Amino acid sequence: MLFDCAIIGGGPAGLSAALVLGRAKRKVLLLDEGRPRNAVTHESHGFLTRDGVEPGEFRAIAYQEIRRYPSVEVQEVRVVSVTRQEGYFEAVTEQGERFQAKTILLATGLKDVLPAIEGIHDYYGKSLFACPYCDGWERRDQPLVVISDSMSPYHVAKVVWNWSRDLLVCTNGQALLTAEEKESLERNKIQVVEDKIVALVGENGMLEKVVFAEQGESMRTGGFVGGWPVQASALGADLGCEINAQSRLVTDMLNRTTVKGVYAAGDTATPFAQLIMAAAEGSKAAAAVNMDLIEGEFL
């Protein structure tokens, strides 16, 4: 079967796109390996009517709704390659299965790269998070830490400051902040420590304190980690899609990538890593896929 669109990635962007294309009577193949970026998160926030939903529950509801549309096929597989053939694209799974589609929608998302601190994964998703808009409310007015050792934490610190004025910024031994940025943070009573972090201390994923190599320790109940995420999949790069300095696929206003017939939505393309944003981008990308297919079919 030649599908109208193969959607690779079953997060909110891919699921939303599958729903819209299914309702447009398109033959859709949704391929997802079942390893979402927010798997470590107990609750997802900011999605109207679903605020606080457990990520697994959100996906279960979405799949239930998508399966109402008989033209949508769902398979839980990992796609290892996508190539352009004569008049179509071919996706190959880890098991060697091959699927053909007129268009490809990449919704494979990003992969977080955490600071190089021993044990940090034990706290990630429980008391340390990536997005203040997603998890800032639950950490409000607490003594928090912002940790980054690969990019300037200045912007993240300013945003987190909105939720807590008891804020510590750490660069884990790296000189990432300019003199002006440090002065700005200090004017707003935000402490900056550039010393190396030797330990994060707490129980059951709940942070209690940050221990430094030379500057003692600081009692913190949680916080946020910064760093440039990377594409969770190399499929976009393999297809020749342009990737920007923030590791996201470059798209136009309708989520078309720089490769004709290839679209991208969600964290794969947008800098706004929120559930509701990804779902909206998936809906928009699906509408673009449908309109472009219509243009090719309408005489």
N, C-alpha and C positions, 0 to 999 in steps of 0.2 A: 504494500500500500504506500502510495505517495501522500504523505501528510501535508496539509496546508502550512502547518507550523510545528516545529519541534521546540518545546520549551525545556531548557536545561536548568534545573534548579527549582526546588519546591518550597522556597520560603514565601513570605507574603507577596513578593513581586511576581514570582512564577505562578503562584496559586491564583492571584487576582487576574493575571493575563489569561490563564486557562479558563477561568469563569467567563470572562468577557468574550473570548473567542468561541467558547462552547455555545454561548447564547447567540453568537453570530453564525451558527451552523457550520463552523469551520471544523475540519478534521484535525484534531490536535493531539500531539503526543507529549505528555509531561514526564520527563525523566529526572529522577531525584534519588540521590544515594542515601538520604535520611540522616545527614550530619549537619544540622543547621548551626549557624554562628551563635545563636542564642540558647544553645542546648544547656549551657551552664546556668542560665537564668531561671529563677523560680517563678517570676512574674514578669509580664510585659505591660508597659504602661503607655498612656497617651493615645490609645486607639478608642475612639468614642464607641460606647456600648460594650467594649471589651477591656476596659481599664482594669489592670490587675490579673488578667487571664494568664493561666499557665501556658507556656508555649506549645506544649504537646496537645493541650485541649484546643487551642486556636487552630492548629493544623488539622486536628480531627474534624472539627466543625467545617473547615474549609473543604476538606476532601469529601465529606458527606454532601456538601452543596454541589461540588463540581461533578460528582458521579451521577447527578440527576440528568446530565446532558450526555446522550449516548455517543456523540461524536468525539468525546474526549477520552483518551486512553491514558492510563497512569501506570508507570512501571518504576519500581524501586531498584534502580541500577546506577552504577557509576559510569559516566561517559568519559572515555579516555582520549577520543579524538573526534574532530569534526572537519571534514574536507569539502571543498566545493567541487562538484562534478558538473557534467554538461547539463545545465538546466535545473539542477537541484543540489541540495547539500546531503551529505551522508554522515550520520553519527554512529560511532562504533563504541560498544560498551566493553566493560572489563571482561565480560564473558564471551566476547567476540560477536555478539549480535549486531546486525547492521540495520539502520533505519534511514529512510529517505524522506526529506521534507523540502518544500519549496522555499521556506524561510526558517531562520533560526532566531530564537529569542534567548539570550544569555541572561540568566538570573542566578548565577552561581555564587554571588556575594563576595565578601572579603573575609580574610583570616586575620585575626588580631595577633600582633607580635608584642608580647608583654616584655617589660623591662627585665634585664638579666639579673634577677634576684632569686636566690634559692628559696623555694617554697611558695613563691607568689601565686602559683596555680591553685594552691590550697584555699586561697582567699578570693580568687577571682570568681565573680558571680554570686558571692555570699556577702562580702563586706567591701570588696574592691570592684569597681565597675568601670566601663568605658564611657558611658553617656550620662552626663548630669541631667539631661531632660528626661531620660528614662528612669533614673534611680535617685535623683537629687532630693525629691520630696521625702523619701524614706530616711535620708541621712541629714535632714534639715537641722540646723542649729547644733550640730555635733562637732567635736574636734576632728577635723578631717585632714587627709594628706592627699596631695597631688604628686604622682611619681612619673617621671619620664626621663629616659636616658638616651633617647634617639632624636628627639625634636624639642624645640623650645616649649616648655609647659606654660608659657605666659598666657596665651589665649584661654586654655583650659582653666587655669587658675582664676582668671577674671570671671569666667562663667560660673564656676563652682562657688565663688565668693558670694554670688547671689543667694545661695542656699545656706551658707555658713560663713560667719566672720572669724571663726576660730580655725585658721587655715595654715597649713605648713606645705611648702613647695620643696620637693627634693629632686635632684638631678642625678643621684647615684654616682657621684664622682666625676660627672661630665660638666664642662663649661658650656652650657647651652643658652644661657640668658645674657643679653647685652647689659651694659651698665645702666642704660635708660630703663630697661625692663625691670631690673632689680630695684632701682630707685622707685619706680611706680608701684611695685608690689609692697615695698616697705612703707611707702606713704599711706597705703591702705591697710597697714598693720598685718601684712601677710609675711610670715617668716620664711626665709629662704635658706636651705641647707644644701650645699653642693658636695658634702662629704659622702663617701661611699656607704651604702646601706649594707650591713653585714647580716641582719636578721629581721624578719617580720615575726612578731610574737602574738599568739592568740590561740583560741581553742575552737574546734569545730567550724573553722572557716571564718570566725569572727575576730577581726584584728583588735589587738589591745595596745600594742606599741611598736614603734619603729626604732631599731637599734643601729647606731652609726659607728663607723670605724674609730673616729676620734672625737666626735661631738656628742657623746652620751646617747641618750634615748629620748623619745617623745611619745607621750601617751596619745594614741589616736584610736578612734572607734571604727574607722573605715575611710573610704576615699575613692579616688579615681586615678586611673593609669592612662598615660598618653603615649602615643607612638604611631608611626605611619603603618596602617594595616596594608596587607598585600592581597592581590587577587587570590581567591581560594582555588581558582582554576586557571590553567594556561590556555584554555580554549580560544579566548579572544585574541591573545597574542599570536597563537598558531594560525588563526585565520587571517592575520594581518591587520587587525583593528588597532587604531591609534590609542595609546595609553598616555594619560597626562602625568604630571609630576606627583600627583597624589595617588597614583596607582589605579586610577579609575578609567574605564573605557570612555573615550570621547564620543558624545552623541549630540545630535541636533535637538531641536525643541520637541520633536516627536519620537525621540529615543532611537533613531537610526544611528548606527555606528558608521564609521568611515568605510565599511565594506558593504556594498549593496546586498540587500537581502538578510543582513545580520542586524539584530536589534539588541539593546541591553536595557535592563531595568533593575531597580533596587540598589543595594549597596555596591553592586558591580559598577554602577555608573554615577549615582548621586552621592554628594557629600553629606546628605542628611540621613544619618543611619538610624531611622526610626521606623517602627512597624507601619504606621499609617502612611508615611511618606513612600515606603517601598511598595505598599499595596496600590497607592495612587499611581506611582510610576509604572507598575505592571499593567494597570488598566489603560493608561495612556499609550503604552507601547503596543498593547493588543489592538487598540483602535487604529494605530498607525499600520500595523501588519495587515489588518483587514482592509483598510482603505487602499493600501498599495496593491494588495491582491485584486481588489475590485478594479483598479486602474488597468491591470493587466488582462482582466477578463472582459471588461465592458467594451463593446465594439463601437 
